[in-house]
């Protein structure tokens, strides 16, 4: 496997492949990568915006009873 991240400056590019790829079937896939750091901060901000409109509930005294939760009768 061979990966290479580039920022093209023009429409046409040339990629030098490893010698082991010569004579083999090679698949090229081009995708646009987003900056992961920006995505994480923007995701955190969007999640905060979505959930900030809901009231905050204190669940520190909440007791979960599994047998009551699974009692269907």
RALIN-V87456 format. One line per field, one symbol per residue. ss: DSSP state (h for helix, s for strand, l for the rest). phi: phi as a letter, one per 40 degrees, with the letter a starting at -180 (. if undefined). psi: psi as a letter, one per 30 degrees, with the letter a starting at -180 (. if undefined). A space follows every 10 residues. Layout:
# RALIN-V87456
ss = ???
phi = ???
psi = ???
This chain:
# RALIN-V87456
ss = llllllllll llllllllhh hlllllllll lllllhhhhh hhhhhhhhhh hlllllllll lllllhhhhl lll
phi = .bbabbbcba cbbbbcccdc ccgbcbbbbb bccccccccc cccccccccc ccccccbcbc ccbcbccccb ccc
psi = kkkkkljkfl eklkkjllef fkglkkkkkk lkkljeeeee eeeeeeeeee fffkkkkjgf gkkkjeeeeg jg.
